[in-house]
Amino acid sequence: MPRSRSLLLGIAMLVACACGGGSASVASPSPSPTKVPTPVATASLGAGYAPWALNLDFSGDLTGHVTGTAAPDDQIRDECTGNGSASLGSWASTMAVSIGGQRYALVVLAQGYKGAAVFTTNLNVEVHSQDQSKVWQNSSSDPVSFTVGADEKSGLIDATLSNAATPSTKLHISGHWSCQP
């Protein structure tokens, strides 16, 4: 956060100049400077985090039940285009999830988006590990259904994804998703 440090430095210099003024009488020896630690702003990822409500079942390559998104980190964050996506022509979301103690991203992109509906075409669904060493994506032969509700922030998913390294190995996701707490 370079801007915060610059602001703090500027304030410190202003205070030092303002406090240094006074009568110009007898000069007194100045004490040796004391090192004052400079506060450094640090991001507290996950602080105050409210997970998005999920009710998703994963089966196949990954097995687990997910009830909410995982706290964001510097690689996977929860994002959702939500309301107003029709003007963009696409609806997109990334949801951080934890399955078996590992972090994954569930990424959905509905192209040609005109509003709330059930999407089975022009749809990209992907799950990948945090380091992207494990990736599953829907192929043209994989059945996918993604419903965006009227609020444009919740709906249903029922998708079969192919393992990018071994396409015959599958991951199935089904249930309710939401991009709101």
N, C-alpha and C positions, 0 to 999 in steps of 0.2 A: 504494500500500500504506500507507494512513494509519495503520493499527494498528501497523505496524513502526516508523514514524517516531515515533509517540507513545511506544512502548516504549523506543526509543533515547533520546528526550528525557528520559523518566522516569529511566532509568538514569544518564544524564549528570548530571541534577540531584541524584540521590542521591549519586553519587560526589563531586560538587562540595561538597555539604553535609558529607559525611563527612571530606573532606580539609581543609575550612576550619576544623575544630576544632583546638584546641591550647591552649597556655598563654596567658593574657591578659596578657602582659608588655607591653613597649614596642611601640606600633603602628609598623609600618614602612610606608612608602609602598607602595601597591599598584601593581604594574606595569600598564601599559595592556593591556587585554584583547587577546589574539591571536585572530584569526578562525580557527576550526577548521572545515574543511569538513564539512558534515553528510553522512554516507553516505546515499544514496538507493537503496532497493531497486528494481531493475528486472527485469521479467520477461524471461527469455531464451527466447523462443519457439523451439522446435525443439532446444533444448539437451538432449542425451542422448536424442534422439528415435530410436525404432526403428520404422521403417515397417511397416504391416500388409502382409502378403504378398498380392499381387494378380497375376492373370494375365488381364488384360482387353483385348479388342480393341474399338476404337471405329471405326466406319465411317459414311459418309454425311457429314453436316454437319461432324463432327470426325473426323479420322483419326489413329490412333495406337495404340500398344501400351503398356499400363501394367503395371509389375511390382511396384509398391508405392505406398502412399499417400504424399502429399507432407507435408512438415513443417507443423504447424498454424500459423496466424497468428491475428490478432484477429478474423477474419471467418469462416474455415472451419477447423473442428477435426474430428478423427476421433472419432466417438461411436458406441456400439453398445449396445443393451439386453442382448443376449446371453442368458446363462443366467437363468432365472427370468422370461423374457418372457411365458410362458403366464399367469402370475398377473396380468400387466398387461393381457392381452387383445390385445396388439399387439407386433410386433417392429419395431424401427426402427434405422436406421444412417445416418450421414453419413460419407462418405469423401472426404477431400481428394485430388484427383488433379491432375497436371500433364500437359497435352497441348499440344504445340507451343509450349512455354514459357509457357503461360497456365494459371492456376489455375482449377479447376472443383470443384464439389461434386457427388458422386453421392449422392442421398438416396433411401432405400427405406423404405417403410412398409407392412407386412403387417398388415391389420386382421383381427380375429377370430382372432388367433393362439392356437393351443392346444398347439403343440409343433412339432418338426421335421417338415417336409413340403415338398411342391412347391406353390407358390402361383401361380395363374393368374388369380384373381379377388380382389376386395377388396385390391388391390395398387396402390400409388402409387409410381412410379419417376420420378425427376426428375434432370436434370443442369442446373446453372446456373453461369454465370461468376461470378467473385468479386464483380463489381459488379451482378450479376443482369440485365445488359443482354441476355444470351443465355440462353434458357431452353428446355429440351425436357422434355416430360411425356408419359406414356402416356395416350392417349385411349381411349375405349371400343372403337374399331376397331383399336387397335394390339396386336399379339400380345406378351404378356409372360409370362415364366416365371421364377420366383425360387425357388430351392431353399435351404432352411435345413437344414444337416446336423445329425446327432444331438448334436454338441457345441454347437449354437446359436451358433457363432462363425465358421462357414465354410459355403460352399456354391457354387452355380452361379447365373449369371444369363444370360438370353437375352431381351433386350427391345428392341423398336422404339419409339422415342419421337418425338412430333411437335414440330416447332419451334413455340413459342407464338406467334410473329409470323407465320409462314407454315406452317400445319399440313400442307401437302403436302410440305414438306421434312422429311426424317427423319434420325434418329440411331439407329444400331444398336449395342448393347453385348452382348458375349458373353464368357463365360469364368468363371474361378474367382475368388471374392472371399473375404476373410477379415478378421475384425476382431481380429486378434492378430498379433504379429510372427512 
